[in-house]
Amino acid sequence: MASGTSAATSVLDSGAGRIRARLMLGVDWLVIRALAAAGDPLARVLNGSPRTDVYAGYERIRACGELAPSRLGLHPVASRRRAEEILRDPRFGVQPAADDTPPSRIDLAQGPLSGSFLELDPPRHTRLRRLVAPAFRPKLIRDFTPVIDEVLAEIIDRLERRDRFDLMTDLAVVFPIAVISRLLGIPAADATHFSQIGMLVGQSLDGVRSVRQAQELREAGRELAILFRRLADERRRDPRDDVISLLATAEAGGELTADDLV
């Protein structure tokens, strides 16, 4: 994590680096737009706007078959059967080979999700998953149901006081992040900031579109690292029934490093 952050700094914190990054992103999106105009189904989905009928785009991909090659170099998987086959096959992973991703691309990709479960393969993924698994036992998740109901009621109560609201922006985006905050044990004083970072991360899942967004993601990663290190220190002194306490205990026992915890 630390090495990735320093690499990103060298690219994004210099004038020449930012210009180079803008050029890279500009070329990427020009290629996507050109291929979308030429009819590439995946490029058309990626080039869409919030008003685009994305489901029509998905149908165009499905029409190409279970494994639909794109001129972008990717292969969308368009059936549940084939997706399960790939996900369960140990020959596939989530981390690209070192040769496949130039350093400049790695720099732009640094953010709050760098090094998280989403970007890990076995055996490290397996080891970390084993440590957090007790926090997600079915009974514990069922016991968490009243808290989820409480969070939803709080959000709806706030929305009832408004003349109008947007279902996606004001409820569907806010609700899961608020639930995750409670599950992790984020204090109320930090919940708003954590939610803002969560929304920033969510907006980046379809790809980084600007240097400014890449810089915001990198800064969000730093802020989350500071927040979770502080909370881990507090939980070691005063353990609670939450995920951070579980991980802080595992770190204290030498089962994972400070970076693993973050």
N, C-alpha and C positions, 0 to 999 in steps of 0.2 A: 504494500500500500504506500509506504513512504517513498520507495523508489519510483513508483508510478506518478506520485504527486510531483516529485522534483522534476521528472521528465516533462510533465505537462507544463510546469512553470517555465522551463527553458523555451518552449514553443509559444505559449500564449502570453507571456509577460514581456516579450520584446516586440518592438514595432515590426521588424522584419518577419518574426514568427507569426504575428497576427495576420499580416498581409498574405503570407504563404498559406495559412490556414483558411483564410477567406477564399483564396484561389482554389484550393482543394475542394472546399464545400461547394463553391460555385460550379466547378466542373462536374462534380457529382450530380448536382441537381439539374444541370443542363443535359447530362446524359439521360437521367430519369425522364425528363420532360420529352426529350427527343424519342426515346423508346416508347413512351406512353402515346405520343402522337402517331407512332408507327404501328400501334396496336398491341404492344407487349402487355399481357394482362396484369402481371405483377407491377410493372412500372405504372400502369394506370391507377392501381390501388394506392401506391406510394405517392403519386402525384396529386391525389385527391385533396379536396378541401373539406372542412366540417360539413359542407352542404352536399358533398358527393354521396351518391347511393352506393355505399361500400359493399352492400350485399349483392348488388348486380355485378360488381367487380369480382366478388368471390365466386359467383356462378360462372363467370367467364373463365376463371382459373380451373374450376372443376371440369368444365367442358374439355379441357386439354388432357384430362386423364388423372390418375391417382398421383403421379409424379410429373409435375408440369415444369419442364425446363424454361427458364427465362433468360433472355439475352443479357440480363444483369449478372449472370453467373450463379444464380441461386436456383434452387429447385423446390418450389412450394409443394407441400404434401397435402393432397386434397381428399383423403379418406381417413376415417378413424382406424380402419384396419392397418393401413400402411403406416400411419403415425405411431400406433402402438408398437408395430414391428420395429421401427427405427428407434423409438425411445427405450425399448428393452434390449436392444442390441449393444453389447459392450464395445463394438467397433466404432460406435458413434459417440461424440462428446460435445460439450459446449465451448471448449477452448480451441481457437484456431491454432494451427501449427505456427511456430515462430516465423517461418518463411512466408506465411500467407498474409501477414499484417505488418506493413512497414511501420517504423517507429512513430512517424507523424500521425498515423491513424490511431495508434495506441494512445498517444498523448491526448488527442481530441476526445477519446472515449473515457478518459478518467472522470469519475464522478462517484456519487454515493453508492452505486451498485458495484463498483470495482472491487473484486475480491469477495463478493457476497456469494451465497449459495447459487444464485443464478449463473455465476461465471466459473463454477468449480466442477471438476470431474473427480471420480474416485481416484485414489483413496482418500484424499483430503475431504471431499464432500461427504463421504461415508462417515469419517471420523467426527466431523462437526455435526452432522445430522444426528448421530448417536447421542451427542451431548445435549442437544435441545429437545430430542424426542419426548422426554418425560413431561415437558411443559405442554405438549399437544396430545396427551392421552385422551381418548374419546370422552371419558368421564369428566375430565377437567374442562374440556371444551363445552360439554353439555352444561356443566355448572356455571359456565361463563354466559349462558343465555340471558339471565336477568340483566347483566351488565350491558349486553348488546341492545336489549329492549330499552334500557335506560338511556343509552346514547342516542338511539333513534328518536325517543320521545323528546329529549332535550333539543335536538335539531329541529324537529317538527314544531315544537313550542316557539322557537325563535322565528321560524318561517311564518307561523300564524299571525305574528304581529306585523307582517309586511303586506303591502297591497298586492304585490306580485313577486314571483321568484322563478328561477329557471331550474327545472327538475334535475338536469344533469349537473350543472355548475354548483348549485346550492345544496343538493342532497346527495346525488349519486357519487360525486367526487369527494365530498366532505365526509360522508358516513364511514366508508371503509378505513380511511386514515384515522378517524377518531376512535374506531374500534381497535385498530392496531396500537394506538397510543395507550389505551387502557390495558391491552394484553401485555404490552412490553413493560408497563409501569411508568410511563412518562408522567412526571408531575404536572399538575394543572398549570403551574407557572410557565412550563416549557411547551405545553400542548399546542398553542397557537403557532409558535415558531416551527415546531415539528411538522404541523399540518402544512404550513407554507412550503417547507422543503419537500414533503411528500407529493404535493401537487406539482412542484417543479420537476421532480423525478418522473412522475406519471406522464408529463408532457414530452419527456425525452425518449420514451420507450419506442416511439416510431422513428427515432433517429435524431441526431444533432443537426440542426439546420443553420446555425450561425455561430460565429466565434463568441459572440456575447453569451449565447446559451451554453457553450462549452465552458466558458469562464464561470458562469453562474453555477453550473453543476460541480465544477471543481471546488468552488468556495463552499457549496452546500456539503460536499464530502468532508471538508475540513471542519465545518461547524458540527456536523453529526459526530465526527470522531471526538471532538472536545466534549460534546454533550454526553456521549455514551461512556467515555472514560470517567467523567465526573460522577455519573449515576452509578457506575460499577464500583467506584471508591465508596460511595454512600451505602450501597447495598452490602458491601463486605462488612461494613460497621453495623448495619441495621438491615439484615436480610428480610425480604418480604416474599409473598407468593406470586412472583412474576418472572418473566423470562430473563430479565437482566440479573436478578438475584441468582437464578440458576447458573447463568454463565459466569457471574462473578465468583461463585463458589468453585466452579470448575477451573477458572483461572488461578484462584488461590491454591488449588490442589495440584497445579502444574499440568492439568490436562489440556490446556490451550493457552496460547500467548495473548498478550494485550491486543495485538493486531487481529488475531482470530476472533476475539470477542467483538471488536468493532465491526 
